[in-house]
Amino acid sequence: MNPVTGAQAKHYLRQVKFEEAMMAAIIVRPRGMAPMIVNSVESLYILFEPNSKSVPGVDFNELERWLSDIVGDTELADAVHYDSDKGTFFEHCVKVYRKLDIRLRQYASAMNIPVPEKESRQVVNPTFTLYKNYANHI
């Protein structure tokens, strides 16, 4: 993805109006789904963060449209496009997380916000294991 300007980063990072927010869910086994309102790229990033207790519940077509039409970041929208022939849902969740991480770092750089190196190493290398473990227990 191409770098962005500070003004673009500020625009993309804004919280959108309630009526522009995207509905998603956090799927927690064995409890079920907890609805989540995604109103910023940062909240989307939190939704996709791999962990051992939940997976994101999102319509990838809706996600792509929301990033393009509401947030306005068409490059990020293109980067998270889902093609089921090229991987599983869980593999795509990790891909989305990595793309969001890269883009958020670009936003931070454009706005001259330092990102600690320790966090960089932790975030850039999420593992498929957490999502796969969840899939094996559904």
C-alpha positions, 0 to 999 in steps of 0.5 A: 500500500502506498504511503498516505499524507498526514491529512489522509491519515487523520481522515481515515482514523476518525470515528465515523458517525453512528449511522455509518458504523459497520456491524460485526460480531465477536464469536466467543466459544461456547457463548456465541456471538457478541455484537460489535459496532465498528466505528473506526479503523482502530476498532476494526484492528481490535476486532481482528486481533488474534486471540485464543478465545474469540474470532471476528464475525464479519462479512468481508464484502461489507468490510471492503465496502465500508473501508472504501465508501465510508472510511475512504481508504480504497487501498486498504479496502483492496488489500483486505479483499477476500477470495475464498479460493485463495485461503480459509476464513481463518487465514484471511482473518490473519491477513486482514489483521496484518494489513490493518497493522501495516496501514495503521503504522503508515497512518502513525508515520504520516502523523509523526506518531512513534510506534514502539519497536517491541509492539511492532515485533509482536503485532507483525507476526501473529500466528494462524494457530489461534484461529485454527485452534478455534476452527478445530473446536467448532 
